Amino acid sequence: MSKVEFVKSHLIGKLKEHIETSSTIYILTSFVMKSGVEVIKEPLKQAAERGADIKICAGDYLYVTQPEALRALLAIHPNIEIRLWKSNGVSFHPKAYLFENTNDGYFIIGSSNLSRSALTSGIEWNIGLHKCVEENVFAKVMSEFLTLFYAEQTVQVNEETVKDYEKHYADYHQRHPNLVRQWTTSEEMELMLPATPKAAVDMMYESKPSYGSIQPRFAQVEALAQLEATYTEGYDRAMVVMATGLGKTYLAAFFARNFHRVLFIAHREEILHQAKRSFAQVLSDKTFGIYDGKVKEGQADVVFASIFTLSMKKHLEIFAQDAFDLIVVDEFHHAAAKSYERVLAYFQPQFLLGITATPDRNDYKDVYALCDGNVAYRIDFIEAVQRGWLAPFRYYGVYDDTDYTKIAWRGNRYDEEQLLQAQLRTEMAENILRAWEKHKQTKTLVFCSSIRQADFLANYFNEQGYRTVSLHSKQVHITRTEAIALLEKGELDAIFTVDLFNEGVDIPSVDTLLFVRPTESLTVFTQQVGRGLRLHPAKQYCVIIDLIGNYRNADVKLSLFDTKRGETNKKREKLLPTVPEQCDIVLDVRVIDLLEEMRRKRQPRREKLLHDYQELKQELGRRPTYLELHLHGRSEAKEYRDEFKSYVGFLYWAEELSEREKEVFLKYEAWLIEVERTTMTKSYKMVVLQAMLNRGPSRWHLPITPNEAAPFFHQYLTEKEYRKRIDFSDGETKRLWKYDEQKVAKLIAKMPMTKWSGSSNGLISFENNVFSLNFSIAPADEATLYQWTQEICEYRLHVYFERRSGGK
């Protein structure tokens, strides 16, 4: 059999051959046509049914991909993962078919998209190559596919995201009617525009710490003590939240001294290599290995694994389920959450440690749930600055006269082309330069929106006599390592970058940050601010220069610097936050006026809640549960309750309920509000309600006695250490760790049954030792009301223990 093949037509035969024998099937295509799905769906379905790992990524460039083609892909099999690349006007032309099994691999790269003509009778040029010919190239291609598949520019394809895509598709083709006729007829329009090759991004490793022997320091001392106490108390998982710059990776290494074999999981190669260096300085008696798309060093004592590689079935099952005593999960890459779930469901470690640097990211809540609500230690960057563990800052808010209300918002970011039209102006570059000259120190990182903006501003600064470079994925003239070295030596004044320094790489000597992009994500902004706060002998404080215009989040971003954040002042929110000593915030007068005006005209609360709900619904492909809204939604779930009295009340207002559901809601609204709003000094009310719900949709609302509720009540509060510690360990309840039905029943009768009946406005009674609902439920309404009550109960229990454990 030839190891390299040239395929000019009828590619489908070659694809079927490898689909039938492969355990891993990855497809990357510029566009998908329904005709192409019809050709390939049966072999893909059979592969999915036998358990193959199938991932398909298509692009939306110029809206060639047909909505009906995406729906056809979805219909093949639920285990096939499908994502859509949001090109935002940037050309997207890859065509690749990747296959791997136990013994070999094969990939086809060429001109064939997923259309009938391209796979059958069309004239196409494709090269097929066996893994054994170029193993390094094969590994690189697989790794690049997974990086692209889980990139922030991709969205999961589901019915909700297809609906959204369909609207944009129809709008685009209404404006370009000739194109839609041509594509629909031929189904093979290839838009072969030249694309700039992506430069290889070199690794940047954290330099060896300047302090002497490697010992815990600053926050690491406190966090390590809390972690080790948690482990000693018998917990099997916990999380630590530590601001960027405090050494969360070193903390994990110090904690790892308690274990023999360790698995460290992250989503970026830079983080893996940096973590390996950190661990090696702490654990001198261990061996260390990388396990990613290129290297497979799985026999080491401490393995640093890429989640994208490890989540593949053939790699995961190489390891025994009990192969590792400690698993450390670094920051979640949100789109890859399912990959983490797959890996963590497989392994059975003695202890699971989740570490994260940005407590405001949605992923924090995901890690929290994985760690059973046990937050061993938490410190954000403001508290670290207060305690002298991070550098003080001086923040300068500079006025940006761009009118962002005229720039289209594309789901989670501004339209790139429209934004560039506003940004690539000489007068704006001049404004940025003057602000920088006024406030800068010696070494500057500049955070830009796009590659074109970074190049434009770097060129402009250089024309004014400064020494700068733009550093991004398409830069081929200088590597990241070289640029950082020049900046540290003082041979560069600034580096203009696009997201390369959000996480995984630190330059402690940086003393100036310049933000020339709208703050689309508060999480990313927090990560980027952290790049300048690391302590360094030559740095007294960090200067933060931030362009502020009327963009989204402009009026709330300053709260990130507030030492009193979270303390609600309902009378009047302060414009200027209370910053730590030695820090300062200075705003242009026009910035102050702008922020005051934005507060007066702030998007109505209900509209924002609806927008955030719809965004999550698209991500999930269905209506989110109440707990999912809390775990993954941009707005806090309690905001929905505060505004609409209940989550179901919001769904009613938002026209998200069917006509039948609306009838049920209006009949039982008082009950739903009661379950939502009843006070909980302990978890007991919801635990009893959960005991009732466990009886099923047709029996959940029937009366219950304390003795009937006792077995579940006791099991629930003692099966998890954090529940027992929080709600079942005072003087009275600690004696009940050993089950005694009568004593537990007596506790339940006293609290919550008696107390809840007295505060329920007549909806609940507790008489003659029987706890009852004082309203009837029609049989036709039982299932719906059961589901809603279950969702509220599940949400309230989770939030209660999250809050009491010190979580967000």
RAWO-V351284 format. One record per backbone hydrogen bond with DSSP energy under -0.5 kcal/mol. NH is the residue of the N-H (numbers start at 1). CO is the residue of the C=O. E is the energy in kcal/mol with one decimal. If there is no record, write none. Layout:
# RAWO-V351284
nh | co | e
NH | CO | E
NH | CO | E
This chain:
# RAWO-V351284
nh | co | e
5 | 128 | -3.0
7 | 5 | -0.6
7 | 126 | -3.1
8 | 6 | -0.6
10 | 120 | -3.3
12 | 119 | -2.8
13 | 10 | -1.1
14 | 10 | -0.6
14 | 11 | -0.5
15 | 11 | -2.4
16 | 12 | -2.8
17 | 13 | -1.9
18 | 14 | -1.6
19 | 15 | -2.8
20 | 16 | -2.2
21 | 18 | -0.5
22 | 18 | -1.0
23 | 100 | -1.6
24 | 100 | -2.2
25 | 53 | -3.0
26 | 98 | -2.6
27 | 55 | -2.6
28 | 96 | -2.9
29 | 57 | -2.6
30 | 94 | -0.7
33 | 114 | -2.9
36 | 33 | -0.6
36 | 114 | -0.5
37 | 33 | -1.7
38 | 34 | -2.2
39 | 35 | -1.2
40 | 36 | -1.4
41 | 37 | -2.0
44 | 40 | -1.7
45 | 41 | -2.6
46 | 42 | -2.3
47 | 43 | -2.0
48 | 44 | -2.5
49 | 45 | -2.3
50 | 46 | -1.2
51 | 48 | -1.4
52 | 47 | -2.4
53 | 23 | -3.2
54 | 52 | -0.9
55 | 25 | -2.2
56 | 81 | -2.7
57 | 27 | -3.0
58 | 83 | -2.0
59 | 29 | -0.8
59 | 30 | -0.8
60 | 85 | -1.6
63 | 60 | -2.6
64 | 61 | -1.2
66 | 32 | -2.1
69 | 66 | -0.6
70 | 66 | -1.7
71 | 67 | -2.2
72 | 68 | -1.9
73 | 69 | -2.0
74 | 70 | -2.3
75 | 71 | -1.7
76 | 73 | -1.3
77 | 73 | -0.6
80 | 77 | -1.6
81 | 54 | -2.4
81 | 79 | -0.5
83 | 56 | -2.4
84 | 155 | -2.7
85 | 58 | -3.5
86 | 84 | -0.5
86 | 153 | -3.1
87 | 85 | -1.1
90 | 87 | -2.2
96 | 28 | -3.1
97 | 108 | -2.5
98 | 26 | -3.4
99 | 106 | -2.7
100 | 24 | -1.9
101 | 104 | -3.0
106 | 99 | -2.6
107 | 129 | -2.3
108 | 97 | -2.6
109 | 127 | -2.2
110 | 95 | -1.6
111 | 125 | -1.2
113 | 111 | -0.7
114 | 31 | -1.5
115 | 113 | -1.7
119 | 115 | -1.7
120 | 116 | -1.3
122 | 117 | -2.9
124 | 8 | -2.8
124 | 122 | -0.8
126 | 7 | -1.5
126 | 124 | -0.5
127 | 109 | -2.2
128 | 5 | -3.2
129 | 107 | -2.6
130 | 3 | -2.4
131 | 105 | -2.9
133 | 130 | -1.5
134 | 130 | -0.9
138 | 134 | -2.7
139 | 135 | -2.6
140 | 136 | -2.2
141 | 137 | -2.6
142 | 138 | -2.4
143 | 139 | -2.4
144 | 140 | -2.7
145 | 141 | -2.3
146 | 142 | -2.0
147 | 143 | -2.1
148 | 144 | -2.3
149 | 145 | -3.1
150 | 146 | -2.1
151 | 148 | -1.2
154 | 151 | -1.9
155 | 84 | -1.8
157 | 82 | -2.8
158 | 156 | -0.7
161 | 618 | -0.5
162 | 158 | -2.6
163 | 159 | -1.9
164 | 160 | -1.9
165 | 161 | -2.6
166 | 162 | -2.8
167 | 163 | -1.5
168 | 164 | -1.6
169 | 165 | -2.9
170 | 166 | -2.6
171 | 167 | -2.3
172 | 168 | -2.6
173 | 169 | -2.4
174 | 170 | -1.7
175 | 171 | -1.3
176 | 172 | -0.9
179 | 176 | -0.6
180 | 176 | -1.4
181 | 177 | -1.6
182 | 178 | -2.0
183 | 179 | -2.7
184 | 180 | -2.2
185 | 181 | -1.9
186 | 182 | -2.6
187 | 183 | -2.2
191 | 189 | -0.6
192 | 190 | -1.1
193 | 191 | -2.4
199 | 473 | -1.6
202 | 200 | -0.7
215 | 213 | -0.9
220 | 217 | -2.2
221 | 218 | -1.3
222 | 218 | -0.9
223 | 219 | -2.9
224 | 220 | -2.6
225 | 221 | -1.9
226 | 222 | -2.2
227 | 223 | -2.6
228 | 224 | -2.8
229 | 225 | -1.9
230 | 226 | -2.2
231 | 227 | -2.4
232 | 228 | -2.4
233 | 229 | -2.0
234 | 231 | -1.4
235 | 230 | -1.7
238 | 352 | -2.2
239 | 374 | -2.1
240 | 354 | -2.6
241 | 377 | -2.5
242 | 240 | -0.6
242 | 356 | -2.4
243 | 379 | -1.3
246 | 243 | -1.7
251 | 247 | -2.1
252 | 248 | -2.1
253 | 249 | -1.9
254 | 250 | -2.8
255 | 251 | -2.5
256 | 252 | -1.8
257 | 254 | -1.2
258 | 255 | -1.9
259 | 256 | -2.0
262 | 301 | -2.5
263 | 326 | -2.5
264 | 303 | -3.1
265 | 263 | -0.5
265 | 328 | -3.1
266 | 305 | -1.9
272 | 268 | -1.7
273 | 269 | -2.4
274 | 270 | -2.4
275 | 271 | -2.7
276 | 272 | -2.2
277 | 273 | -1.8
278 | 274 | -2.2
279 | 275 | -2.9
280 | 276 | -2.2
281 | 277 | -1.2
281 | 278 | -0.5
282 | 278 | -0.6
282 | 279 | -1.1
283 | 279 | -3.2
284 | 282 | -0.8
286 | 283 | -1.5
289 | 302 | -2.3
291 | 304 | -2.6
292 | 295 | -2.7
297 | 290 | -2.6
298 | 296 | -0.6
300 | 297 | -1.0
302 | 287 | -2.1
303 | 262 | -2.7
303 | 301 | -0.5
304 | 289 | -3.0
305 | 264 | -2.8
305 | 303 | -0.7
306 | 291 | -2.4
307 | 266 | -2.4
310 | 306 | -2.9
311 | 307 | -2.0
312 | 309 | -1.5
315 | 312 | -1.2
316 | 312 | -2.8
317 | 313 | -2.4
318 | 315 | -1.1
319 | 315 | -0.5
319 | 316 | -1.3
323 | 320 | -1.9
325 | 261 | -1.7
326 | 261 | -1.8
327 | 351 | -2.1
328 | 263 | -3.2
329 | 327 | -0.5
329 | 353 | -3.0
330 | 265 | -2.8
330 | 328 | -0.6
334 | 332 | -0.8
336 | 333 | -2.2
337 | 334 | -1.7
339 | 336 | -0.8
340 | 336 | -1.6
341 | 337 | -2.4
342 | 338 | -2.2
343 | 339 | -2.0
344 | 340 | -3.0
345 | 341 | -1.9
346 | 342 | -0.9
346 | 343 | -0.6
347 | 343 | -2.0
348 | 321 | -3.2
350 | 325 | -1.2
351 | 325 | -1.9
352 | 236 | -1.7
353 | 327 | -3.0
354 | 238 | -2.3
354 | 352 | -0.5
355 | 329 | -2.7
356 | 240 | -1.9
359 | 357 | -0.6
361 | 358 | -1.8
364 | 361 | -1.3
365 | 361 | -0.6
365 | 362 | -1.2
366 | 362 | -1.0
367 | 363 | -2.5
368 | 364 | -2.4
369 | 365 | -2.3
370 | 366 | -2.0
371 | 367 | -1.7
372 | 369 | -1.4
373 | 368 | -2.1
374 | 371 | -1.9
375 | 373 | -1.0
376 | 239 | -2.0
376 | 374 | -0.9
377 | 239 | -1.0
379 | 241 | -2.4
384 | 380 | -2.0
385 | 381 | -2.2
386 | 382 | -2.2
387 | 383 | -1.8
388 | 385 | -1.5
389 | 384 | -2.6
390 | 384 | -1.0
391 | 533 | -3.2
392 | 540 | -0.6
394 | 542 | -2.5
395 | 584 | -3.0
396 | 544 | -3.3
397 | 395 | -0.5
397 | 586 | -2.8
398 | 396 | -0.7
398 | 546 | -2.9
400 | 548 | -2.3
401 | 399 | -0.5
404 | 402 | -1.1
406 | 403 | -1.4
407 | 404 | -1.5
408 | 406 | -0.5
410 | 408 | -0.6
410 | 413 | -3.4
411 | 409 | -0.9
412 | 410 | -2.3
415 | 408 | -2.8
419 | 415 | -2.6
420 | 416 | -2.6
421 | 417 | -2.0
422 | 418 | -1.2
423 | 419 | -2.0
424 | 420 | -3.0
425 | 423 | -2.2
429 | 425 | -2.3
430 | 426 | -2.5
431 | 427 | -1.8
432 | 428 | -2.3
433 | 429 | -2.6
434 | 430 | -2.4
435 | 431 | -1.9
436 | 432 | -2.3
437 | 433 | -2.9
438 | 434 | -1.8
439 | 435 | -1.6
440 | 436 | -2.8
444 | 493 | -1.6
445 | 512 | -2.2
446 | 495 | -3.0
447 | 514 | -2.6
448 | 446 | -0.6
448 | 497 | -2.8
454 | 450 | -2.2
455 | 451 | -2.7
456 | 452 | -2.4
457 | 453 | -2.7
458 | 454 | -2.4
459 | 455 | -2.4
460 | 456 | -2.1
461 | 457 | -2.9
462 | 458 | -2.3
463 | 459 | -2.1
464 | 460 | -1.0
464 | 461 | -0.5
465 | 462 | -1.8
466 | 461 | -2.0
468 | 466 | -0.7
469 | 494 | -1.3
471 | 496 | -3.6
472 | 470 | -0.5
475 | 472 | -1.7
476 | 474 | -0.5
483 | 479 | -2.4
484 | 480 | -2.5
485 | 481 | -2.2
486 | 482 | -2.2
487 | 483 | -2.2
488 | 484 | -2.6
489 | 485 | -1.8
490 | 487 | -1.1
491 | 486 | -2.3
492 | 486 | -1.0
493 | 467 | -3.7
494 | 467 | -1.2
495 | 444 | -1.9
496 | 469 | -3.0
497 | 446 | -2.9
497 | 495 | -0.5
498 | 471 | -0.9
502 | 499 | -0.9
510 | 507 | -2.2
511 | 443 | -1.6
512 | 443 | -1.7
513 | 543 | -3.0
514 | 445 | -2.7
515 | 545 | -3.1
516 | 447 | -2.1
516 | 514 | -0.6
520 | 518 | -1.5
525 | 521 | -2.1
526 | 522 | -2.2
527 | 523 | -2.2
528 | 524 | -2.5
529 | 525 | -2.5
530 | 526 | -1.8
531 | 527 | -0.6
531 | 528 | -1.1
532 | 529 | -1.8
533 | 530 | -0.9
539 | 536 | -2.2
540 | 538 | -0.5
542 | 392 | -2.6
543 | 511 | -2.7
544 | 394 | -2.8
545 | 513 | -3.2
545 | 543 | -0.5
546 | 396 | -2.7
546 | 544 | -0.6
547 | 515 | -2.1
548 | 398 | -3.3
549 | 547 | -0.5
550 | 402 | -0.8
551 | 549 | -1.0
554 | 551 | -1.7
556 | 553 | -1.4
557 | 553 | -1.9
559 | 556 | -1.3
560 | 557 | -1.8
561 | 558 | -1.8
562 | 559 | -1.6
563 | 578 | -3.5
565 | 562 | -1.3
567 | 564 | -2.3
568 | 566 | -0.9
570 | 568 | -0.6
579 | 577 | -0.9
583 | 580 | -1.6
584 | 393 | -1.7
586 | 395 | -3.0
588 | 397 | -2.3
592 | 588 | -2.1
593 | 589 | -2.3
594 | 590 | -2.2
595 | 591 | -2.8
596 | 592 | -2.3
597 | 593 | -2.2
598 | 594 | -2.6
599 | 595 | -1.9
600 | 596 | -1.7
601 | 597 | -2.1
602 | 599 | -0.8
608 | 604 | -2.0
609 | 605 | -2.4
610 | 606 | -2.3
611 | 607 | -2.6
612 | 608 | -2.6
613 | 609 | -2.2
614 | 610 | -2.6
615 | 611 | -2.0
616 | 612 | -1.8
617 | 613 | -2.6
618 | 614 | -2.1
619 | 615 | -1.8
620 | 616 | -2.5
621 | 617 | -2.2
622 | 617 | -0.9
629 | 625 | -2.2
630 | 626 | -1.6
631 | 627 | -2.8
632 | 628 | -2.7
633 | 628 | -0.5
633 | 629 | -1.5
639 | 636 | -1.4
640 | 636 | -0.6
640 | 637 | -1.1
641 | 637 | -1.2
642 | 638 | -2.8
643 | 639 | -1.9
644 | 640 | -2.5
645 | 641 | -2.2
650 | 646 | -1.6
651 | 647 | -2.1
652 | 648 | -2.2
653 | 649 | -2.1
654 | 650 | -2.7
655 | 652 | -1.2
656 | 651 | -2.8
657 | 651 | -0.6
662 | 658 | -2.4
663 | 659 | -1.6
664 | 660 | -1.9
665 | 661 | -2.7
666 | 662 | -2.3
667 | 663 | -1.6
668 | 664 | -1.9
669 | 665 | -0.7
672 | 668 | -1.9
673 | 669 | -2.4
674 | 670 | -2.0
675 | 671 | -2.4
676 | 672 | -1.9
677 | 673 | -2.4
678 | 674 | -2.0
686 | 683 | -0.5
687 | 683 | -1.8
688 | 684 | -2.3
689 | 685 | -2.2
690 | 686 | -2.4
691 | 687 | -1.9
692 | 688 | -1.8
693 | 689 | -2.5
694 | 690 | -2.0
695 | 692 | -1.7
696 | 693 | -2.3
699 | 696 | -1.0
700 | 696 | -1.8
702 | 699 | -1.7
704 | 771 | -2.3
709 | 705 | -1.8
710 | 706 | -1.4
711 | 707 | -0.6
713 | 709 | -2.5
714 | 710 | -2.7
715 | 711 | -2.3
716 | 712 | -3.1
717 | 713 | -1.7
718 | 714 | -1.0
718 | 715 | -0.6
719 | 715 | -2.1
720 | 716 | -0.5
724 | 720 | -2.2
725 | 721 | -2.8
726 | 722 | -2.0
727 | 723 | -2.8
728 | 724 | -1.7
734 | 730 | -2.5
736 | 733 | -1.9
737 | 734 | -1.3
739 | 737 | -0.6
744 | 740 | -2.6
745 | 741 | -2.8
746 | 742 | -2.2
747 | 743 | -1.9
748 | 744 | -2.4
749 | 745 | -2.6
750 | 746 | -1.8
751 | 747 | -3.1
753 | 748 | -2.1
754 | 749 | -1.5
755 | 750 | -0.7
756 | 752 | -3.4
757 | 753 | -1.9
758 | 754 | -1.4
759 | 755 | -0.8
759 | 756 | -0.8
760 | 756 | -0.5
760 | 757 | -0.5
763 | 760 | -1.6
765 | 772 | -2.4
767 | 770 | -1.8
770 | 767 | -1.4
771 | 704 | -3.0
772 | 765 | -2.7
772 | 770 | -0.5
773 | 701 | -0.5
774 | 763 | -3.1
781 | 778 | -2.0
782 | 778 | -0.8
782 | 779 | -0.8
785 | 781 | -2.4
786 | 782 | -2.6
787 | 783 | -2.2
788 | 784 | -2.2
789 | 785 | -2.6
790 | 786 | -2.7
791 | 787 | -2.2
792 | 788 | -2.2
793 | 789 | -2.5
794 | 790 | -2.7
795 | 791 | -2.3
796 | 792 | -2.8
797 | 793 | -2.3
798 | 794 | -2.0
799 | 795 | -2.7
800 | 796 | -2.3
801 | 797 | -2.1
802 | 798 | -2.3
803 | 799 | -2.6
804 | 800 | -2.3
805 | 801 | -1.5
806 | 803 | -1.2
807 | 802 | -2.8
